């Protein structure tokens, strides 16, 4: 096939051709790990689509053939009433552009296929509703065709088009990504985290991205699809709870993380779904740790023999040695969100801007809001830090917190604020309760835990000793200079040695 | 009519001193103050003293604003036009927040660090994207102003903030109370308030 590549071990295409996400899925399949059956339409087809305004000649026939292959591989029928096959249609460019392009789930759920979804009728209706919502969001309010191939072609075209939304163009300008590359489109058999009690979805780091400690970290949704976090209809649980609930899935996930770590020689990040007790991996990438976590990871990987000491030194950038105030220990975690402005702060909870301004006269305050409006700005100015239930690192609250240099945690799923109390994870705390927040890790902790800058970290000292051994200079100087000298020594050596 | 302009500006700005309200409304500070005093007598606004003090709405003021601003919208027959413009605003909003984030934080070696504005090339690139974005924002603002003239003030304030940033006052994109982001944030609040949409 010219335009389409299978997500299979023998596919040798580069990330430029099939996109980074598909490249990762092909790697997973090569490692013998469970990836839903599927194929990827390469970036070239997108370039042709963007040039000509229509899908390239011949792509339709290839799509039909690839779908036929999926049908025979899964024993299902695309859009048909008996054992219906539904697919996800996802973007995936050579360089990651998170959240910028379109995804459409449950494509192929025609009226007949929806009726043919076995299990309960509620699940079938819900699946169709999700498809309709995704389709409408991606294509504008175009009527949904009732033939599965027609749905698929429109979905593919919609993902291609989403390469050129103004927001995506801005993202590429800011990140130095060329506009003429286009995105690949990944088409895979759907797996349903909302199928039954033995289903769910989650994200997993092979090690803790906050500290670098070698313990799996992440979140899991029991009985839900990943998108339900965004819509607020489901609450996540810490990943290790999966061990007690689905031991086989947990064991499979642990084995997958080990396998990918050996391959990457690095920590990894996985997105997964399990359906009726069966694990599926939907995305993989290296962990990309920062700060003290990057230092801990590099020294641990060297100790484990996955990389050498020189490589460990090279993997840590002087930027990762910057001193940021952090919570020294997790302590009694009340809630978790996304760090949006680095730094740590402790204080008493205030739930309105007005209360924050009044309470700030008697000591530091942490303002907790569902989300922020301009009315909250004086409260933010008065507070030592801010927590919001909604929004991401690019939200009004995050932008304002950074402008004021206040540690901020945003996007705390499941956090509610009502009548002077804050509720999260089944616990309720009143206004005035002492809490602390870490704007790097996104942790919200009860009490007044100790805080630290990173200078006292033993892993940092080991790494810097290795750096000094490499540079041959053990004189006292700033940490970043010690690391920088080793980097220059190593990269200089490598250049001299290369043929 | 001036009383609604001042009342509603306070509803969208949230909490402010006289100069900020004058800037938000484009009115003479003395006129704004006179209106504020009348509104205070009516129990709709109140002034807080202290380090974080300023003018703010009372609950009664918030209710009065909601009623009057909805009446204004319907009297002008502008609800469909404002609702349509709001849809287009929502398409632009995430992009503006991306831009603000890029202005404040730089991603390097997998870690986000504050933009210290020492890389003029990077800053120029982000500023150019702001300028490009602003052309699209201008179209939405023009739609809004055509539907309800009071929205025209946002165009003036956004353009003013961008011009100051372009002339070297770097905190006028995200980092002060007259910045592009703060004006945009207030426009967001105004659209929600005008259309009666809860946050």
Interface residues (C-beta under 8 A of the other chain):
Chain A: X166 X167 X170 X171 X173 X174 X175 X288 X289 X290 X291 X294 X317 X319 X320 X322 X342 X353 X357 X360 X370 X371 X373 X374 X375 X376 X377 X378 X381 X382 X393 X394 X395 X396 X398 X399 X400 X402 X403
Chain B: X12 X13 X14 X15 X48 X50 X51 X52 X54 X56 X91 X92 X94 X95 X97 X98 X99 X100 X101 X102 X104 X105 X107 X108 X109 X110 X111 X112 X113 X114 X125 X126 X128 X129 X132 X133 X136 X174 X175 X176 X177 X179 X181 X182 X185 X186 X188 X189 X199
